[in-house]
Structure formats: C-alpha cells, structure tokens
Amino acid sequence: MTDKFYLEEAINDLNSMMDMIRWASSRFNDAQLYFGHGTDNAWDEATCLVLQALHLPYSMLAQTQHTIVNAALTRSEKEKIAELVLKRVQTRMPLPYITNEAWFCGMPFYVDERVLIPRSPFAELIDSHFSPFLQDSPTTILDMCTGGGCIAIALAYTFEEAHVDAVDISQEALEVADINIQEHQVSDRVYPIQSDLFSNLQGQRYDLIVSNPPYVDAEDMADLPDEFQHEPELALAAGDDGLDLVETMLKQAPNYLADHGWMFIEVGNSEVHMAQRFPGLNVEWLTFENGGHGIFAISKESLITYWQQQER
C-alpha cells in the first residue's frame, strides 16, 4: 500500500487524538524510524507530534489517558497530523526539525537544521545547580559551542545574577540562538558571540565554563542513523577519536577560568578515548539519574597542574 493510501485512510477513518497517536505510532514502527531527538520510542514520538500539531501543551505527554485524548478532531486537524507523520516517515527528518520545536530543561526552543537538536544530560546538571562542585553561584558563565543557545538560556534562568556568553563558530547557529534569546527575553544577560573556541574572548574570565562540543569520532560518524544526516556535520564530527576540540579547550581553559572556576565538557561515547588521549588527567565523570553519560568536570587547579606536568 502506498503512503498516499495510508494518509487518506487515516483522515477518513480516524476520529480522535488517541486514534491519531496510535496510527502514527504504527506508521513509525512500520518504517523502523530511529528515535533519539527528544523521544526514544514510537509512541512518545507520535504523542509529541500530535500535541505540537494541535498546539496543545507538552505537559499532556504524560496524560494520554486524559479524557481530552478522546476528543474528536476536525478534518483539517487530521490532515495536518497525517501530513507531518508522512514527512517524518519519508524524509527521516527528526521531529523537532519538522515542527521547529525542541524542549530542554522543561522549556521550548526554536530549532532548525542550522543547529543540533538539544538532548544533553547537561539539563540535569543545570537543574541541580552543578552541585556539589560550585561553592558560590557563578556570575560569569561561558557556554562554548552553544548551537541554538538552549544550554546558555537555561543557565541564565537558573543563575539569575549571571551573565552568559553563548559562543559558537557558526554564524548560522548564532542566528538561531538569537531567536531563542529574544523569545525567552534574556538578551540583557545572554550574549551570542561568534568565535573559534576562545579566539575572540581575550581577557574574559569565567566562574563556570560548560561545553557540548562536536565529539563524534570517525567510526560513529560512519554509523549514524539517517536522522542524524539532517544535523550539521560541523556540530558533530571531531576527528578520529572525537576529542580534537576538547584538547584545545583543555589547553586554553586555564587562561579563561576564574580562580576556583570549573569546566564541564560533554564527550559522549568518546569518553572511551579520554584516558589514552589525556593520561593522568584528573577529571570527575558524572552520573545521571535521568540517563545519559559522557560529561566530566575539571577544576582550573587540576588543569594547570596537568599541563605543567606535561611540560616536564
């Protein structure tokens, strides 16, 4: 049967939100889609799609047993949902790019193919105020490789007295970040800056540096599902072991961290290469209650000590 047949059948035969969620979930499973850009299964993906198509709150994701899911839909609403489902199946485009909406730290953000879709366990660290590492609330923060600005903006909400520099090499990514900065009304404290890592930040000192840089190694890049082909390669690939940019940041960070400052870097699966690339580096690997891995913390003092030892 053709996609057009499934489309017309759904529009003609289905009635409620729940009908459309069930139908979309079946289509996603049948197409063997990859999930990992906000959801991890077909049912949650279908629920998100239907809620966003109908402009209903994301909080309803956990309320699919609520009576409203049995409410009848108009034909135009069913057509919109069916068309989005068809696009997801045919293009393998991640849902947040289709709807231009992604969620991070419980907040909505605009996204398109100029930036990665936020999915970092940094959200849990931000919610916990980076406990127990930070002794005082930071007043100067750097979000390196900010992409769409989601982490920078979440940091600004959490640390209300802080100024946050949102840095990226990609001017296109910073255009998306600025959309989100304006939407969240934090332009007085979050500043998008075009820079190749620290190159345009001379003289700046930060109490806290966070970074979710490109870290996918060559082997993983070759094996990425089709959905990832829609994301900018510049924001994913980072050499044979995925740590090319990380090494530069670790070397330069002591010049940009304030006394007693901390840096947190996400390296994902490239965590397995860290010990070989940086033998003896005193990092603290973090664990997450909500899932995720591959983020380490390191203090300014540990960085200085490590690089001094390497010079001997």
ZIHU-V931087 format. One record per residue. N is the residue number from 1. RES is the residue in one letter. SS is DSSP state (A for helix, B for strand, O for the rest). PHI is phi in radians with two decimals (NA if undefined). PSI is psi as a letter, one per 40 degrees, with the letter a starting at -180 (* if undefined). Layout:
BEGIN
((N:RES:SS:PHI:PSI) (N:RES:SS:PHI:PSI))
END
This chain:
BEGIN
((1:M:O:NA:i) (2:T:O:-1.48:i) (3:D:A:-1.06:d) (4:K:A:-1.10:d) (5:F:A:-1.08:d) (6:Y:A:-1.04:d) (7:L:A:-1.07:d) (8:E:A:-1.15:d) (9:E:A:-1.09:d) (10:A:A:-1.12:d) (11:I:A:-1.10:d) (12:N:A:-1.42:d) (13:D:A:-1.79:d) (14:L:O:-1.66:i) (15:N:O:-2.26:d) (16:S:B:-1.84:i) (17:M:A:-0.99:d) (18:M:A:-1.08:d) (19:D:A:-0.99:d) (20:M:A:-1.23:d) (21:I:A:-1.11:d) (22:R:A:-1.10:d) (23:W:A:-1.12:d) (24:A:A:-1.09:d) (25:S:A:-1.05:d) (26:S:A:-1.12:d) (27:R:A:-1.13:d) (28:F:A:-1.14:d) (29:N:A:-1.13:d) (30:D:A:-1.09:d) (31:A:A:-1.46:e) (32:Q:O:0.95:f) (33:L:O:-1.21:i) (34:Y:O:-1.69:h) (35:F:O:-2.05:h) (36:G:O:3.00:e) (37:H:O:-2.11:f) (38:G:O:2.17:d) (39:T:O:-2.35:i) (40:D:O:-2.25:e) (41:N:O:-2.75:i) (42:A:A:-1.14:d) (43:W:A:-1.14:d) (44:D:A:-1.14:d) (45:E:A:-1.11:d) (46:A:A:-1.12:d) (47:T:A:-1.11:d) (48:C:A:-1.05:d) (49:L:A:-1.05:d) (50:V:A:-1.15:d) (51:L:A:-1.08:d) (52:Q:A:-1.19:d) (53:A:A:-1.10:d) (54:L:O:-1.68:e) (55:H:O:0.99:f) (56:L:O:-1.84:i) (57:P:O:-1.14:i) (58:Y:A:-1.08:d) (59:S:A:-1.06:e) (60:M:A:-1.30:e) (61:L:A:-0.97:d) (62:A:A:-1.63:e) (63:Q:O:-2.19:f) (64:T:O:-1.22:e) (65:Q:O:-1.58:e) (66:H:O:-1.11:i) (67:T:A:-1.06:d) (68:I:A:-1.12:d) (69:V:A:-1.19:e) (70:N:A:-1.64:e) (71:A:O:-1.20:i) (72:A:B:-1.25:i) (73:L:O:-1.87:i) (74:T:O:-1.32:i) (75:R:A:-1.07:d) (76:S:A:-1.15:d) (77:E:A:-1.15:d) (78:K:A:-1.12:d) (79:E:A:-1.11:d) (80:K:A:-1.10:d) (81:I:A:-1.08:d) (82:A:A:-1.09:d) (83:E:A:-1.15:d) (84:L:A:-1.15:d) (85:V:A:-1.07:d) (86:L:A:-1.08:d) (87:K:A:-1.12:d) (88:R:A:-1.06:d) (89:V:A:-1.27:d) (90:Q:A:-1.27:d) (91:T:A:-1.70:e) (92:R:O:1.06:e) (93:M:O:-1.27:h) (94:P:O:-1.01:i) (95:L:A:-0.97:d) (96:P:A:-1.04:d) (97:Y:A:-1.28:d) (98:I:A:-1.24:d) (99:T:A:-1.69:e) (100:N:O:1.02:f) (101:E:O:-2.54:h) (102:A:B:-2.33:i) (103:W:B:-2.02:h) (104:F:B:-2.61:h) (105:C:O:0.94:f) (106:G:O:1.29:e) (107:M:B:-2.22:i) (108:P:B:-1.46:i) (109:F:B:-2.38:i) (110:Y:O:-1.34:h) (111:V:O:-2.43:i) (112:D:O:-2.57:a) (113:E:O:-1.29:e) (114:R:O:-1.44:e) (115:V:O:-2.40:i) (116:L:O:-1.19:i) (117:I:O:-1.42:h) (118:P:O:-1.12:h) (119:R:O:-2.74:f) (120:S:O:-1.50:i) (121:P:O:-1.18:e) (122:F:A:-0.95:d) (123:A:A:-0.98:d) (124:E:A:-1.18:d) (125:L:A:-1.12:d) (126:I:A:-1.11:d) (127:D:A:-1.07:d) (128:S:O:-1.60:e) (129:H:O:1.02:f) (130:F:O:1.03:f) (131:S:O:-1.21:i) (132:P:O:-1.74:e) (133:F:O:-1.33:d) (134:L:O:-1.54:h) (135:Q:O:-1.39:d) (136:D:O:-2.22:i) (137:S:O:-1.20:h) (138:P:O:-1.19:i) (139:T:O:-1.89:e) (140:T:B:-2.26:h) (141:I:B:-2.30:i) (142:L:B:-2.06:h) (143:D:B:-1.84:h) (144:M:B:-1.49:h) (145:C:O:1.13:f) (146:T:O:-1.25:d) (147:G:O:1.05:b) (148:G:O:-1.39:e) (149:G:O:1.45:e) (150:C:A:-1.10:d) (151:I:A:-1.15:d) (152:A:A:-1.03:d) (153:I:A:-1.21:d) (154:A:A:-1.08:d) (155:L:A:-1.11:d) (156:A:A:-1.14:d) (157:Y:A:-1.16:d) (158:T:A:-1.33:d) (159:F:O:-1.90:g) (160:E:O:-1.21:e) (161:E:O:-1.71:e) (162:A:O:-1.60:i) (163:H:B:-1.77:h) (164:V:B:-2.12:h) (165:D:B:-1.59:h) (166:A:B:-1.81:h) (167:V:B:-1.92:h) (168:D:B:-2.68:i) (169:I:O:-1.34:d) (170:S:O:-1.58:h) (171:Q:A:-1.15:d) (172:E:A:-1.09:d) (173:A:A:-1.11:d) (174:L:A:-1.16:d) (175:E:A:-1.12:d) (176:V:A:-1.20:d) (177:A:A:-1.01:d) (178:D:A:-1.16:d) (179:I:A:-1.00:d) (180:N:A:-1.25:d) (181:I:A:-1.06:d) (182:Q:A:-1.19:d) (183:E:A:-1.10:d) (184:H:O:-1.57:e) (185:Q:O:1.00:f) (186:V:O:-2.14:f) (187:S:O:-1.16:e) (188:D:O:-1.42:e) (189:R:O:-2.32:e) (190:V:B:-2.05:h) (191:Y:B:-2.09:h) (192:P:B:-1.29:h) (193:I:B:-2.32:h) (194:Q:B:-1.44:h) (195:S:O:-2.84:i) (196:D:O:-1.44:g) (197:L:O:0.93:b) (198:F:O:-1.55:e) (199:S:O:-1.03:d) (200:N:O:-1.86:f) (201:L:O:-2.06:f) (202:Q:O:-0.97:h) (203:G:O:1.52:e) (204:Q:O:-1.48:i) (205:R:O:-2.30:h) (206:Y:B:-2.18:h) (207:D:B:-1.23:d) (208:L:B:-2.49:h) (209:I:B:-2.08:h) (210:V:B:-2.13:i) (211:S:B:-2.67:h) (212:N:O:-2.03:g) (213:P:O:-1.48:i) (214:P:O:-1.01:h) (215:Y:O:-2.53:e) (216:V:B:-1.38:h) (217:D:O:-1.37:i) (218:A:A:-1.07:d) (219:E:A:-1.14:d) (220:D:A:-1.19:d) (221:M:A:-1.04:d) (222:A:A:-1.23:e) (223:D:O:-1.89:e) (224:L:O:-1.14:i) (225:P:O:-1.07:i) (226:D:A:-0.99:d) (227:E:A:-0.99:d) (228:F:A:-1.28:e) (229:Q:A:-1.18:e) (230:H:A:-1.46:e) (231:E:O:-1.54:i) (232:P:O:-1.14:h) (233:E:A:-1.05:d) (234:L:A:-0.99:d) (235:A:A:-1.61:e) (236:L:O:-2.01:d) (237:A:B:-1.36:i) (238:A:O:-2.62:f) (239:G:O:1.49:a) (240:D:O:-1.06:d) (241:D:O:-1.89:e) (242:G:O:1.38:e) (243:L:O:-2.07:e) (244:D:A:-1.05:d) (245:L:A:-1.26:d) (246:V:A:-1.06:d) (247:E:A:-1.07:d) (248:T:A:-1.07:d) (249:M:A:-1.11:d) (250:L:A:-1.12:d) (251:K:A:-1.25:d) (252:Q:A:-1.61:d) (253:A:A:-1.01:d) (254:P:A:-0.98:d) (255:N:A:-1.35:e) (256:Y:O:-2.12:e) (257:L:B:-1.58:h) (258:A:B:-1.24:i) (259:D:B:-0.98:h) (260:H:B:1.20:e) (261:G:B:-1.35:i) (262:W:B:-2.22:i) (263:M:B:-2.18:h) (264:F:B:-2.17:h) (265:I:B:-2.24:h) (266:E:B:-1.66:h) (267:V:O:-2.17:e) (268:G:A:0.95:b) (269:N:A:-1.16:e) (270:S:A:-1.27:e) (271:E:A:-0.93:d) (272:V:A:-1.17:e) (273:H:A:-1.68:e) (274:M:A:-1.09:d) (275:A:A:-1.10:d) (276:Q:A:-1.27:d) (277:R:A:-1.29:d) (278:F:O:-2.27:g) (279:P:O:-1.08:h) (280:G:O:1.50:e) (281:L:O:-1.23:h) (282:N:O:-1.53:g) (283:V:O:-1.87:i) (284:E:B:-1.96:h) (285:W:B:-1.43:h) (286:L:O:-1.72:i) (287:T:O:-1.98:i) (288:F:O:-2.30:h) (289:E:O:-1.20:d) (290:N:O:-1.69:e) (291:G:O:1.64:i) (292:G:O:1.91:i) (293:H:O:-2.81:i) (294:G:O:1.45:f) (295:I:B:-2.01:h) (296:F:B:-2.12:i) (297:A:B:-2.02:i) (298:I:B:-2.61:i) (299:S:B:-1.54:i) (300:K:A:-1.03:d) (301:E:A:-1.07:d) (302:S:A:-1.17:d) (303:L:A:-1.12:d) (304:I:A:-1.06:d) (305:T:A:-1.07:d) (306:Y:A:-1.08:d) (307:W:A:-1.24:d) (308:Q:A:-1.15:d) (309:Q:A:-1.15:d) (310:Q:A:-1.18:d) (311:E:A:-1.43:e) (312:R:O:-1.35:*))
END
